[in-house]
Amino acid sequence: MSYDLFIVDKDVPEPEWFDVCERDGEYVRTAHGHYFNYTYNLSAFFTDYKVHPKHDLDGLTAGEAAARIDKALKDIYLEPLYVLRGKYNPPNYWGSVDSAIAWLKLIYDYCREHPDYIVRERS
């Protein structure tokens, strides 16, 4: 299972999100949003740093989400990565603290570029 996180122009109706949003690795000049996907296995990590896609980010503007992610990343970097890896890396190796941080950075950058878009989690 995984999160389906959309950061999309607020004027685009939900049924059109998959059609108008870029996906990871794509760049489409005419896109009106971006789709981000990540495993549920790091749910506790996202929850502890208050950036859980369903509970903390869903419904925010992208500008609000960027501020929340910025704070989370600053808090994350106060901890040694080996401690975070030991606490949160899943035993089945689907996802990792390192890839979760990279995912948050991608979302953060996109949100900063489009602060008026909305963030929606639809998994």
PyMOL commands that set and color helices and strands:
alter all, ss='L'
color gray80, all
select helices_A, chain A and resi 14-20+40-48+53-57+62-76+81-88+97-113
alter helices_A, ss='H'
color red, helices_A
select strands_A, chain A and resi 2-8+33-39+118-121
alter strands_A, ss='S'
color yellow, strands_A
deselect
rebuild
show_as cartoon
